Amino acid sequence: MDEERSFGRWVKQRRKELDLTQEALAQEVGCSIETIRKVERDALRPSRQIAERLA
């Protein structure tokens, strides 16, 4: 049975595939490193603008 993957897990996996640190991704997206950390933990639902930049 396949588990549904959260957006945060997807962001973390994709960031690692691209060999980016949380800091580098935050700079690319234009947000704080704390925002990236919270999104990856599913502790924060990103704004539409940030979500589009992450996707």
N, CA, C and O atoms as CSV, one atom per row, in Angstrom:
chain,resi,resn,atom,element,x,y,z
A,1,MET,N,N,0.847,-1.182,0.000
A,1,MET,CA,C,0.000,0.000,0.000
A,1,MET,C,C,0.893,1.246,0.000
A,1,MET,O,O,1.811,1.358,0.812
A,2,ASP,N,N,0.618,2.168,-0.905
A,2,ASP,CA,C,1.403,3.396,-0.997
A,2,ASP,C,C,0.919,4.412,0.019
A,2,ASP,O,O,-0.279,4.657,0.160
A,3,GLU,N,N,1.871,4.996,0.719
A,3,GLU,CA,C,1.522,6.067,1.653
A,3,GLU,C,C,1.466,7.380,0.890
A,3,GLU,O,O,2.295,7.642,0.018
A,4,GLU,N,N,0.492,8.191,1.222
A,4,GLU,CA,C,0.398,9.505,0.610
A,4,GLU,C,C,1.529,10.366,1.165
A,4,GLU,O,O,1.727,10.442,2.377
A,5,ARG,N,N,2.256,11.002,0.278
A,5,ARG,CA,C,3.388,11.815,0.700
A,5,ARG,C,C,2.940,13.253,0.898
A,5,ARG,O,O,2.210,13.809,0.077
A,6,SER,N,N,3.379,13.839,1.981
A,6,SER,CA,C,3.025,15.224,2.282
A,6,SER,C,C,3.845,16.179,1.415
A,6,SER,O,O,4.875,15.807,0.852
A,7,PHE,N,N,3.370,17.398,1.323
A,7,PHE,CA,C,4.096,18.424,0.575
A,7,PHE,C,C,5.470,18.650,1.198
A,7,PHE,O,O,6.463,18.801,0.486
A,8,GLY,N,N,5.525,18.672,2.529
A,8,GLY,CA,C,6.797,18.876,3.218
A,8,GLY,C,C,7.813,17.800,2.900
A,8,GLY,O,O,8.985,18.098,2.670
A,9,ARG,N,N,7.380,16.564,2.884
A,9,ARG,CA,C,8.296,15.458,2.543
A,9,ARG,C,C,8.757,15.576,1.103
A,9,ARG,O,O,9.917,15.317,0.785
A,10,TRP,N,N,7.824,15.973,0.227
A,10,TRP,CA,C,8.186,16.149,-1.174
A,10,TRP,C,C,9.239,17.249,-1.323
A,10,TRP,O,O,10.212,17.083,-2.058
A,11,VAL,N,N,9.043,18.368,-0.627
A,11,VAL,CA,C,9.997,19.481,-0.694
A,11,VAL,C,C,11.372,19.014,-0.229
A,11,VAL,O,O,12.378,19.293,-0.881
A,12,LYS,N,N,11.417,18.314,0.880
A,12,LYS,CA,C,12.695,17.838,1.425
A,12,LYS,C,C,13.382,16.873,0.457
A,12,LYS,O,O,14.584,16.983,0.216
A,13,GLN,N,N,12.624,15.936,-0.091
A,13,GLN,CA,C,13.201,14.976,-1.027
A,13,GLN,C,C,13.730,15.685,-2.267
A,13,GLN,O,O,14.837,15.404,-2.728
A,14,ARG,N,N,12.943,16.593,-2.797
A,14,ARG,CA,C,13.354,17.320,-4.009
A,14,ARG,C,C,14.579,18.190,-3.743
A,14,ARG,O,O,15.477,18.281,-4.581
A,15,ARG,N,N,14.613,18.827,-2.574
A,15,ARG,CA,C,15.773,19.656,-2.208
A,15,ARG,C,C,17.035,18.805,-2.179
A,15,ARG,O,O,18.083,19.219,-2.674
A,16,LYS,N,N,16.929,17.613,-1.596
A,16,LYS,CA,C,18.090,16.720,-1.516
A,16,LYS,C,C,18.500,16.216,-2.899
A,16,LYS,O,O,19.690,16.090,-3.186
A,17,GLU,N,N,17.516,15.926,-3.756
A,17,GLU,CA,C,17.821,15.502,-5.128
A,17,GLU,C,C,18.598,16.576,-5.876
A,17,GLU,O,O,19.465,16.274,-6.696
A,18,LEU,N,N,18.278,17.827,-5.585
A,18,LEU,CA,C,18.952,18.956,-6.235
A,18,LEU,C,C,20.232,19.359,-5.513
A,18,LEU,O,O,20.905,20.310,-5.908
A,19,ASP,N,N,20.561,18.623,-4.447
A,19,ASP,CA,C,21.767,18.866,-3.654
A,19,ASP,C,C,21.817,20.301,-3.118
A,19,ASP,O,O,22.843,20.977,-3.194
A,20,LEU,N,N,20.682,20.743,-2.575
A,20,LEU,CA,C,20.583,22.080,-1.991
A,20,LEU,C,C,20.467,21.979,-0.478
A,20,LEU,O,O,19.855,21.048,0.044
A,21,THR,N,N,21.046,22.924,0.209
A,21,THR,CA,C,20.834,23.033,1.648
A,21,THR,C,C,19.521,23.772,1.876
A,21,THR,O,O,18.968,24.373,0.956
A,22,GLN,N,N,19.036,23.721,3.097
A,22,GLN,CA,C,17.830,24.485,3.419
A,22,GLN,C,C,18.092,25.967,3.203
A,22,GLN,O,O,17.219,26.694,2.728
A,23,GLU,N,N,19.278,26.409,3.546
A,23,GLU,CA,C,19.631,27.822,3.374
A,23,GLU,C,C,19.625,28.217,1.896
A,23,GLU,O,O,19.099,29.269,1.534
A,24,ALA,N,N,20.208,27.375,1.049
A,24,ALA,CA,C,20.251,27.676,-0.386
A,24,ALA,C,C,18.847,27.703,-0.985
A,24,ALA,O,O,18.532,28.563,-1.807
A,25,LEU,N,N,18.010,26.761,-0.569
A,25,LEU,CA,C,16.635,26.737,-1.070
A,25,LEU,C,C,15.875,27.977,-0.622
A,25,LEU,O,O,15.129,28.570,-1.401
A,26,ALA,N,N,16.067,28.363,0.625
A,26,ALA,CA,C,15.404,29.564,1.136
A,26,ALA,C,C,15.804,30.789,0.310
A,26,ALA,O,O,14.961,31.628,-0.007
A,27,GLN,N,N,17.074,30.890,-0.031
A,27,GLN,CA,C,17.536,32.015,-0.847
A,27,GLN,C,C,16.920,31.969,-2.240
A,27,GLN,O,O,16.510,32.999,-2.774
A,28,GLU,N,N,16.853,30.776,-2.831
A,28,GLU,CA,C,16.263,30.617,-4.167
A,28,GLU,C,C,14.790,31.014,-4.186
A,28,GLU,O,O,14.315,31.653,-5.125
A,29,VAL,N,N,14.080,30.624,-3.136
A,29,VAL,CA,C,12.636,30.843,-3.069
A,29,VAL,C,C,12.301,32.250,-2.581
A,29,VAL,O,O,11.245,32.792,-2.906
A,30,GLY,N,N,13.203,32.835,-1.805
A,30,GLY,CA,C,12.953,34.168,-1.268
A,30,GLY,C,C,12.203,34.153,0.041
A,30,GLY,O,O,11.318,34.975,0.278
A,31,CYS,N,N,12.569,33.202,0.897
A,31,CYS,CA,C,11.950,33.124,2.219
A,31,CYS,C,C,13.035,32.814,3.246
A,31,CYS,O,O,14.207,32.668,2.897
A,32,SER,N,N,12.646,32.717,4.490
A,32,SER,CA,C,13.623,32.435,5.542
A,32,SER,C,C,13.910,30.940,5.626
A,32,SER,O,O,13.097,30.113,5.212
A,33,ILE,N,N,15.066,30.613,6.161
A,33,ILE,CA,C,15.426,29.213,6.372
A,33,ILE,C,C,14.446,28.562,7.348
A,33,ILE,O,O,14.148,27.374,7.229
A,34,GLU,N,N,13.950,29.329,8.303
A,34,GLU,CA,C,12.980,28.799,9.265
A,34,GLU,C,C,11.686,28.398,8.558
A,34,GLU,O,O,11.052,27.413,8.937
A,35,THR,N,N,11.298,29.146,7.550
A,35,THR,CA,C,10.109,28.780,6.773
A,35,THR,C,C,10.317,27.435,6.089
A,35,THR,O,O,9.430,26.582,6.118
A,36,ILE,N,N,11.473,27.242,5.477
A,36,ILE,CA,C,11.778,25.964,4.817
A,36,ILE,C,C,11.747,24.831,5.832
A,36,ILE,O,O,11.174,23.774,5.567
A,37,ARG,N,N,12.356,25.042,6.987
A,37,ARG,CA,C,12.366,24.006,8.030
A,37,ARG,C,C,10.952,23.623,8.445
A,37,ARG,O,O,10.634,22.441,8.572
A,38,LYS,N,N,10.115,24.618,8.652
A,38,LYS,CA,C,8.736,24.350,9.079
A,38,LYS,C,C,7.928,23.666,7.980
A,38,LYS,O,O,7.129,22.774,8.263
A,39,VAL,N,N,8.128,24.073,6.741
A,39,VAL,CA,C,7.420,23.437,5.628
A,39,VAL,C,C,7.821,21.966,5.540
A,39,VAL,O,O,6.962,21.098,5.382
A,40,GLU,N,N,9.117,21.683,5.641
A,40,GLU,CA,C,9.591,20.304,5.547
A,40,GLU,C,C,9.066,19.434,6.684
A,40,GLU,O,O,8.901,18.226,6.509
A,41,ARG,N,N,8.806,20.021,7.831
A,41,ARG,CA,C,8.256,19.271,8.972
A,41,ARG,C,C,6.728,19.243,8.946
A,41,ARG,O,O,6.100,18.662,9.831
A,42,ASP,N,N,6.141,19.865,7.943
A,42,ASP,CA,C,4.684,20.012,7.855
A,42,ASP,C,C,4.126,20.767,9.050
A,42,ASP,O,O,2.983,20.554,9.454
A,43,ALA,N,N,4.943,21.652,9.611
A,43,ALA,CA,C,4.508,22.488,10.727
A,43,ALA,C,C,3.945,23.814,10.222
A,43,ALA,O,O,3.351,24.576,10.985
A,44,LEU,N,N,4.136,24.082,8.932
A,44,LEU,CA,C,3.666,25.329,8.333
A,44,LEU,C,C,3.183,25.038,6.924
A,44,LEU,O,O,3.868,24.392,6.131
A,45,ARG,N,N,2.010,25.522,6.636
A,45,ARG,CA,C,1.507,25.439,5.265
A,45,ARG,C,C,1.975,26.707,4.559
A,45,ARG,O,O,1.619,27.811,4.970
A,46,PRO,N,N,2.772,26.560,3.498
A,46,PRO,CA,C,3.316,27.756,2.852
A,46,PRO,C,C,2.237,28.557,2.139
A,46,PRO,O,O,1.196,28.029,1.749
A,47,SER,N,N,2.514,29.837,1.981
A,47,SER,CA,C,1.602,30.671,1.199
A,47,SER,C,C,1.583,30.143,-0.233
A,47,SER,O,O,2.466,29.391,-0.645
A,48,ARG,N,N,0.589,30.539,-0.962
A,48,ARG,CA,C,0.480,30.090,-2.353
A,48,ARG,C,C,1.715,30.506,-3.151
A,48,ARG,O,O,2.230,29.740,-3.965
A,49,GLN,N,N,2.174,31.716,-2.907
A,49,GLN,CA,C,3.344,32.234,-3.619
A,49,GLN,C,C,4.579,31.382,-3.329
A,49,GLN,O,O,5.310,31.019,-4.250
A,50,ILE,N,N,4.815,31.066,-2.070
A,50,ILE,CA,C,5.974,30.244,-1.698
A,50,ILE,C,C,5.801,28.827,-2.240
A,50,ILE,O,O,6.756,28.244,-2.753
A,51,ALA,N,N,4.609,28.271,-2.135
A,51,ALA,CA,C,4.354,26.913,-2.637
A,51,ALA,C,C,4.635,26.825,-4.136
A,51,ALA,O,O,5.213,25.844,-4.605
A,52,GLU,N,N,4.229,27.840,-4.882
A,52,GLU,CA,C,4.482,27.847,-6.324
A,52,GLU,C,C,5.972,27.911,-6.612
A,52,GLU,O,O,6.448,27.268,-7.547
A,53,ARG,N,N,6.705,28.668,-5.833
A,53,ARG,CA,C,8.157,28.759,-6.031
A,53,ARG,C,C,8.851,27.453,-5.658
A,53,ARG,O,O,9.855,27.083,-6.267
A,54,LEU,N,N,8.319,26.762,-4.665
A,54,LEU,CA,C,8.898,25.483,-4.256
A,54,LEU,C,C,8.605,24.388,-5.277
A,54,LEU,O,O,9.403,23.470,-5.465
A,55,ALA,N,N,7.468,24.494,-5.923
A,55,ALA,CA,C,7.074,23.471,-6.905
A,55,ALA,C,C,7.798,23.719,-8.200
A,55,ALA,O,O,7.613,22.974,-9.163
